[in-house]
Amino acid sequence: MVRNEPYRLASDVWGIGFKTADTIAQAVGIPHDSPQRVRAGIQYTLSEAAENGHCYLPEPNLLVDAAEILGVPLDLVRGCLSELAGEEGVVCHAVPNPSTEGGTIPAVYLVPF
């Protein structure tokens, strides 16, 4: 598991978070721009937002935040977010936009337990 799916450590092993799993992944040769890494980083970004009291992140904010945290291009994050939503690793849902009357914004949040 460590060689093939090091990012599962962050969800399967108590006490190992994304940053530790990322260090292990780099040590076993997982590329910096690996979709596996980016998908795990998106979930990490959402988890950090939840720890700070957010129920969701607007999709544009999530894309920028994850790209910055991971040091990868925005388009790569966008593609991996789409894959992750298709795999039901995150939920993408329109929510009311407080800035516009009757408008919505795309929101992303972690799959509830």
Stockholm file with secondary structure:
# STOCKHOLM 1.0

chainA/1-113         MVRNEPYRLASDVWGIGFKTADTIAQAVGIPHDSPQRVRAGIQYTLSEAAENGHCYLPEPNLLVDAAEILGVPLDLVRGCLSELAGEEGVVCHAVPNPSTEGGTIPAVYLVPF
#=GR chainA/1-113 SS CTTTCTTHHHHHSTTCCHHHHHHHHHHTTCCTTCHHHHHHHHHHHHHHHHHTTCSCEEHHHHHHHHHHHHTCCHHHHHHHHHHHHHTTSEEEEEEECTTSTTCEEEEEEECCC
#=GC SS_cons         CTTTCTTHHHHHSTTCCHHHHHHHHHHTTCCTTCHHHHHHHHHHHHHHHHHTTCSCEEHHHHHHHHHHHHTCCHHHHHHHHHHHHHTTSEEEEEEECTTSTTCEEEEEEECCC
//
